[in-house]
Amino acid sequence: MKRLDLVKGPGLVRRLAAGLAILSAACVAAAGGAGAQTLSKVTVQLALEPAGTTAALFLAEAKGWNREAGFEADIKDGRGSMASIQLVAAGQMDIGTGGLGAMAVAKGKGAPLISIAGLSRRTDLGVLVDANGPIRTVADLRGKRVLLFAASPWVPFLDSFLKNGGLTRNDLTIVFLDAGAFNAAYAAGQADAVMSIGPYVLPVIGDRRPSRVIDAAEYGVSSPGTGLYVREEMVQKSPELLGRFVKNQIRAWDHIFAGNADEAVAAIMKARPNAKLNPDILKGQIAAYRPYFDTPNTKGKPIGWQSEIDWKETIRSGEEAGLLKPGYKPADFFTNRFVE
């Protein structure tokens, strides 16, 4: 066998080195291309426009935690909880975020949905009235003008709430407005009250119309606040992806409540530069919602974990209001699979 004399062939050495460099670069490019191809996209449907309640969604994306976990979140603004629920139930969006009480009602009507994480885990529904005005109870709403929007999570509980306060719809004037207009209309003094989400709205209208909240929970409305929900089939088809998504949401909320609300607000503002959002309101919503993230039955549990006892109360409330047929059990509405 003839020996290859590299000393006498420096040109060959240079050509081999150049070839190896090209091969190495090609491998790096191929690896990068493969990573880009395997990066999943998850569509997330908000109930309304971005708010303090959805801060973790934007923070996890801005911090790059989602990409590290192999996916990116495409976050879409909504026009109300019920409308967003319909999009997720129809398979047009992967993950929904919003009122889990409204999701439960939709589930009772046949929507194949299930909650995969509870965020604000106690009822956040409330009626906003003037802070120093004469309206203190539901009974005081008699003869008053009250604003609401058709796709509100309030709608399924409206009649039972009024009944427990001694009223019916005929005892007051309920005006339905567009989701983007009803809070502003109340702040402008166009009604005596607005049925909305207390910690969500108080920071929005506080400077224009100082208000207090008549809590729906005081009148028999038991439902979880906000959370994440998906079609039931997605739990079986994409468990790893959902697990990574929920993990990042828990991580993001822990980071926010550790004193990093400003960072979360900045992430929202960067993602929606043309939305005319107020950073002070967003930060105010984060602060207002913090007490709603726990119930007596979730103390000591991680954000996202849902209580079977709380869901039993939700089912009871739904049955009493005629919103759920008898026979449902908590496991029909939620899973802690991705939190534990």
N, C-alpha and C positions, 0 to 999 in steps of 0.2 A: 504494500500500500504506500502510495506517495504521500510524504508528509507535507502539510500545508504550512508554508513558511510565512508567518505573519510579519516577521521583521522585514522581509523583502517586499511585502505587499501592504504598505501603510494605506493605500487607497482603499483596499478591501476593508480594513478596519474602520475607516471613516464611513464607508457605505453601510457596513453592518450597524454601526452606532446610530447612523441616521435612520436606518430602517427600524431599529428598536424604538427610537423616539417617536416615530410616526405611529407604530403599533401601540405604544403606550397611550398616546393622545387619543387614538381611535377607541381604545378600551374605556378611557375616561368619558369620552363623549357618549359612547354607547350606554355606559352606566347611568350618565345623567339623563339620557333620553328615556331609558327604562323607568327611572324614578318618576319622570314627568308623566309617563303613560300610566303608571300605577296609582298616581295621586287621585283619590276618589273625590267626587264633588257631592256634597250634601246640601240639599235645598232646605232652607229653614223659613217657615212662614210666621211672621209676627202677627199679633192680634191687631196692632195699630202701627203708628210710626215708632221709630226707636225711642226708648225711654229708659229711665233708671232701672226699670225692671228687666230690661234686656241687655244691660251693660256687659254681663259676662260673655255673651255671644260675640260682641265686637272686640272685647279685650283678648279673648283666646285667639281670635283671628289675627289681631294686630301684633300680638306677642310672638306669633309664629308657632304657637303650641299645636295648632291644628295640622299645619304642614309637617311638623315633626312626627305627628301621629299618623301621617299618611293620607290626610284629606284636607279639603278646604270647604268652608261654609259659604254658601251663596244665600245671603239673608234678604228676604223680601218683606217690604212693608205691607200692612194689612188694612182692612176696612171694618174691623170688628171681630170679636171672638168667634161668633157663629159662622161668619163668612170664611174665616181662616180654617175652622174645623171642617167645613165642607170641602175645602181644597185638599186637606190632608186625607180625609176619609175617601175622597175620590181618587187618591193616588197621584194627584198632580204636584204635591209637595211631600218631601220625606218626613220632616219633623215640624210639628207645630208647637208654638209657645203661647200661652195665654191662660184663660180661666179654666181650671180643671173641673169646676162645677158645671160649666156649660158643656164641657166634653162629656161628663157623665150623663147629662140629659140626652145628648146626641147618641151616646152609646145605648141608652135605653130605647131609642127609636131605631136602632139597627146599625148605627155607624160602627164599623169594625175597628175601634180605637182603644188604646190603652195608654195610661200614663207611665212614663219611664223615669220620671224624677219630679219631686215636689220642691218648689222653690219657696215662695211665700205660702206657708202651709196652713194658715188660718184665713178665715173669710175676710176679704178686703172690700166687699161690697158695702156701700154706704150712701146715705142721702146727705148731700151738702146743703146747709142752710146758713143764713147770716150768723156770724159768731155771737153777736149780742142781740139777735132778734127774738121774737116771741115763739118761734117754732122750736119746740124741745122734744116732742114725741111724734110718732106717726099720726096720732089722732089730731095733732095740730096742723096737719096738711089738708084737712077738710076745707074744700073750697079754694085751695091754692092751685097755682099754675106750676107744673113740674115738668122738667125736660128729661128726655131719654132718647136713645137712638136704637133703631130696630134690631141691629145685630149685637146689642149689648149682652154681656153675660147676666145682666139683671133680668132680662125678659122672662126666662123660665121661672123665676122665683117671685115675680111681681105680685101675682094674686095672693099667694100664701103670705107674703110679707104684709100686704095691706090688711088681709083678713086677721092676722095675729095682732094688728094694731087697731082693729075695730072698724076698718074701712073697706070699701070696694072701689073699683076703678071709677064708678059713677060719682064718687064723693069728691073727686078732684079732677082737674083738667090736665091730662097728660099730653104733651106735645112731643111728637117724634121729629127729630132733626138728624141731619147727616152727622156721621161720627166726627168729622172735622170741624163742626160748627157748634155743637151743643154746649160744650164747656165754655167757649167764648161767649155764647149767648147768655149763659148764666152769669158770667163775670161782668157782662155789660148791663146786668139788671133786668133782663127780659123775662125773668121767671122768679118765683119764690124759692125754688129748690131745683136741684139736679140730682138724678139717680145715676151714680157713677161709681168709681173705684176710689175710695177715700185717700189712701196714701199716694195714689197716682196723680190725683187732681189737685189736692191741697197746695202743693208747691207751684202748680201751674197758675192758679187764680188767686193765691194768697195776697199778692201785692195790690190787686185790683178790687177784690171783694173778700175780705177776711171772713173765713167760714169755720164752722164746726161740723162734725160728722155724726149723724144718727146711724149707728152701726147695725147692719142687717142681722148680725148674730144675736142682737138683743131681742129680735122678733122672730126667732125660730129658724132663721136661714143658716143652715150648717153646710158649708161646702168649702173645699180647699181653695186657696187663692190661685196663684199662677204656677205653671210647671211645664214640663215637656211631654209631648204625647206623639204617638206614631200609629200607623196601621198595625194591627196585631200580627199580620204576616211578616212584617219587617223584623219583629223580635226573633223569629225563627230563621229568616233568610240572611240577616245582617247583624248577628249578635256582637261580633268583634268590633264592627264599625260603631255601633251604638254604644258599646262599652267605652271605646276611646272618646267618643263625643261627650258622654256624660262625665267621664273622668275629667276632661278639660273644663267642663262647666263648673264642677265642684272646685277644681283648682283655681279657676278664675274668680269665683265668688269668695273663696277663702282669701285670695289675694286682695280683693276689693275691700273686704271688711277688716283687713289687717292694716287699714290706713291708706289705701291706694285708690280711693274713689276718683281723685283727679285724673289719674292715669286712665281709668276706664272711661271717664267723660271725654277725655282727649281722643280715645279710640273711636267713640261714637261720632264725634265732630269731624274727624278725619274721614270716616266712612261715608258721611252724609254732609258734604261741604255746602250743598245748595238747599238744605232742608230748613234753614232758618231756625235751628234748634238753639235753645238757651242753655248754656252750660250750667248756670246756677240752678235752673229748674231740674236738670238731669241729676245734679249732685243732691239736690233737695229730695228727689224721689228715692234715690239710693238710701239716704238717711231715714226717710219716712217709712220705707219698707223693711228696714232692718228688724223691728220688733215683730213683724209678721212672718219672719222666717222660721219661727218656732211655735209649737203648741206645747201644752203640758205633756203630751204623749211623744214628742220628738226631742225632748231635752236630752242632750248628750249624744245625739245621733248626728251623723254628717249631713250637711246640706244635701238635699235630694232624697233622703230616706223618708218613706211615707209610713204613717201609722195605720194599722188595721183598725184600731179603735176609732180614729178620726174618720176613716172611710165608712165605718158602720154608721156613724152619726150622719154622714152625708147621704147614705142610702135611706136612713130613717126619714131625714128631712125631705128627700125626694119623693118618697112614698106618701108622706103626709100631704105634700103639695100636689099629688097626682102626677108627678113628673116621671116616676119610675114605677113599674109594676112590681108587685111583691115577688120575692124569689132570688133577687140578686145578692151576691156576696162580695166582699171587698176584693177578692182576687180577680173578679171580673173587670175591675177598673184600674188596677195598678199592679206594678211589679217592682220589687227592690233588687232585682237581679243585677242591674248595672251599677248599683250603688254599693252593695255589700261586697 
